[in-house]
Amino acid sequence: MNIFPIRTEDDYDAALARVDELMNAELETPEGDEFDINATDGA
């Protein structure tokens, strides 16, 4: 898992594509954790 800030539209598109791939990931797996991190609001 590579985590980096979204700075460009290409970064944004790549992040959305990855979240889409992870939508059905099992909880408490590396993929599920990646989804949780990517989908969590940082506020």
C-alpha positions as CSV (number, residue, x, y, z in Angstrom):
1,M,0.0,0.0,0.0
2,N,1.4,3.3,-1.0
3,I,-0.1,6.4,0.6
4,F,0.4,9.8,-0.8
5,P,-1.4,13.1,-1.0
6,I,-3.8,13.7,-3.9
7,R,-2.4,16.7,-5.7
8,T,-3.5,16.4,-9.3
9,E,-6.5,15.2,-11.2
10,D,-4.5,12.1,-12.2
11,D,-3.8,11.3,-8.5
12,Y,-7.5,11.7,-7.8
13,D,-8.5,9.4,-10.7
14,A,-6.0,6.8,-9.5
15,A,-7.2,7.0,-5.9
16,L,-10.9,6.6,-7.0
17,A,-9.9,3.6,-9.2
18,R,-8.1,1.9,-6.3
19,V,-11.0,2.5,-3.9
20,D,-13.4,1.0,-6.5
21,E,-11.2,-2.1,-6.7
22,L,-11.3,-2.4,-2.9
23,M,-15.0,-1.8,-2.4
24,N,-15.8,-5.5,-1.7
25,A,-12.6,-6.3,0.3
26,E,-13.1,-8.4,3.4
27,L,-12.8,-6.6,6.7
28,E,-9.6,-7.0,8.7
29,T,-7.5,-8.0,5.7
30,P,-4.7,-5.9,4.1
31,E,-7.1,-4.9,1.3
32,G,-9.9,-4.1,3.8
33,D,-7.5,-1.9,5.8
34,E,-6.4,-0.1,2.7
35,F,-10.0,0.6,1.8
36,D,-10.7,1.9,5.3
37,I,-7.7,4.2,5.2
38,N,-8.5,5.5,1.7
39,A,-12.2,6.0,2.4
40,T,-11.8,7.7,5.8
41,D,-12.2,11.4,5.9
42,G,-9.1,13.0,7.4
43,A,-11.1,15.7,9.2
